[in-house]
Amino acid sequence: MSSHSDPPLASTSYLARFINGMASFDVHSGLVTFSNRLTISDSGDPDETPPNTVLAPVPKLPDAVTAFLVSSRCCDTGKEKLADFAWRMFGGISGHRQ
């Protein structure tokens, strides 16, 4: 990932939680434009699900996994688009429930 600002500002790049590329800029008052260039590689194949996977109600999930349930700034969550997609793709999942 390559992040830039106009005017040029001091920045620090690092990997944040979930190995997301991040950049921190030292910004003062005034107009600043930020841009970045990145490449995302994904096979498009669905993640494997072990055959004996247990479906758990959200309240029974461990705290460590609930961060994966929040909306992402990388997904178009406006106007229920993400929810509609999720129901279309995963609404028919059946399986063993806890």
C-alpha positions in Angstrom: 0.0 0.0 0.0 1.2 3.4 -0.8 -0.3 6.5 0.9 0.4 10.1 -0.1 -0.8 13.6 0.9 -0.9 16.9 -0.8 0.9 18.9 0.6 3.5 16.3 1.6 3.2 15.4 5.3 5.3 13.2 7.6 3.7 9.8 7.8 4.2 6.4 9.4 3.0 3.2 7.8 2.3 0.0 9.8 0.1 -3.1 9.9 -2.8 -2.7 12.2 -5.3 -5.2 13.7 -6.2 -8.0 11.3 -3.1 -7.2 9.2 -4.6 -4.1 7.6 -2.2 -1.6 6.1 -2.4 1.7 7.8 -0.7 5.1 7.6 -0.6 7.8 10.2 -0.1 11.4 9.1 0.9 14.5 11.1 -1.8 16.9 9.9 -2.1 20.6 10.8 -4.9 23.0 9.9 -5.6 23.7 6.3 -6.7 21.8 3.2 -5.1 18.4 2.8 -5.8 15.7 0.1 -5.0 12.1 0.9 -4.7 9.3 -1.7 -3.5 5.7 -1.8 -2.8 3.0 -4.3 -3.2 -0.7 -3.4 -3.8 -4.1 -4.9 -6.1 -6.6 -3.4 -5.6 -10.2 -4.4 -8.4 -12.8 -3.7 -9.1 -16.1 -5.5 -12.8 -15.5 -5.1 -13.2 -19.0 -3.7 -15.4 -19.2 -0.6 -13.6 -20.0 2.7 -13.7 -23.6 3.7 -16.1 -24.6 6.4 -15.4 -27.8 8.3 -18.3 -30.2 8.0 -19.0 -30.3 11.8 -19.0 -26.6 12.2 -21.5 -25.5 15.0 -23.7 -22.5 14.4 -23.8 -20.4 17.5 -26.2 -17.6 18.5 -24.4 -14.2 18.6 -24.8 -13.8 22.4 -22.9 -17.1 22.9 -19.9 -16.1 20.7 -16.6 -15.5 22.5 -15.7 -11.8 22.8 -12.7 -12.3 20.6 -14.8 -13.0 17.5 -17.4 -10.2 17.9 -15.0 -7.7 16.2 -15.6 -9.6 13.0 -19.3 -8.9 13.1 -19.1 -5.1 12.9 -19.5 -3.2 9.6 -16.4 -2.5 7.7 -15.4 0.8 6.1 -14.4 -1.3 3.2 -17.9 -2.6 2.6 -20.9 -0.6 1.3 -23.1 -0.9 4.3 -25.4 2.0 3.3 -29.1 1.3 2.4 -28.9 -2.2 3.8 -26.8 -3.4 0.8 -24.5 -5.5 3.0 -27.4 -7.0 5.0 -29.3 -7.9 1.8 -26.2 -9.5 0.4 -25.6 -11.5 3.6 -29.2 -12.8 3.6 -29.0 -13.8 0.0 -25.6 -15.6 0.4 -26.0 -17.1 3.9 -29.7 -16.9 4.9 -30.3 -20.5 3.9 -27.5 -22.0 5.9 -28.7 -24.9 7.9 -26.7 -26.9 10.3 -26.2 -28.0 13.9 -27.0 -25.1 16.3 -25.8 -24.9 19.9 
